[in-house]
Amino acid sequence: MPVMRENMKYKAIALALLAAICTGALASGAPWYKWRNKLDRTILCAKISPGDAWEVVDGPYMESRCRKPGNPQ
């Protein structure tokens, strides 16, 4: 009986890993936004806020140059 439990344990682990891999494969990338510095007005393109001194100017964009509008698929 202990061998049978070990086999079921390995099958459950393999199934969980497969599910995690499949979920990750279906995830899409985060959109990019243009951010402007409130102090010196410089603009950059980033996925997340660079800090408190920055505000969103435009977006979302599909790529890191902030030229192609839209959300990544």
Buried (B, 14 or more C-beta within 10 A) or exposed (E): EEEEEEEEEEEEEEEEEEEEEEEEEEEEEEBBBBBBBEEEEEEEBBBEEEEEEBEEBEBBBBEEEBEEEEEBE
